[in-house]
């Protein structure tokens, strides 16, 4: 059981890193685009982005349509 929890935590960290690295290169990427590239659902990406915003690692600049992502690391 502990192994499953640890693997879940590791994959979460890896997913966050992948999102941040991708958004550094492509700051105007969409959630749908991230989901396709990382082979996750859009809801999973939304949750990860929400966590990154709470941790102040990711900031949305501008509007939802015409804005871009700013990686704050």
Secondary structure in CASP SS format (residue, H / E / C, confidence):
PFRMAT SS
TARGET T0000
AUTHOR 0000-0000-0000
METHOD secondary structure of the structure
MODEL  1
X C 1.00
X H 1.00
X H 1.00
X H 1.00
X H 1.00
X H 1.00
X H 1.00
X H 1.00
X H 1.00
X H 1.00
X H 1.00
X H 1.00
X H 1.00
X H 1.00
X H 1.00
X H 1.00
X H 1.00
X H 1.00
X H 1.00
X H 1.00
X H 1.00
X H 1.00
X H 1.00
X H 1.00
X H 1.00
X C 1.00
X C 1.00
X C 1.00
X C 1.00
X C 1.00
X H 1.00
X H 1.00
X H 1.00
X H 1.00
X H 1.00
X H 1.00
X H 1.00
X H 1.00
X C 1.00
X C 1.00
X C 1.00
X H 1.00
X H 1.00
X H 1.00
X H 1.00
X H 1.00
X H 1.00
X H 1.00
X H 1.00
X H 1.00
X H 1.00
X H 1.00
X H 1.00
X H 1.00
X C 1.00
X C 1.00
X C 1.00
X E 1.00
X E 1.00
X E 1.00
X E 1.00
X C 1.00
X C 1.00
X C 1.00
X C 1.00
X C 1.00
X C 1.00
X E 1.00
X E 1.00
X E 1.00
X E 1.00
X C 1.00
X C 1.00
END
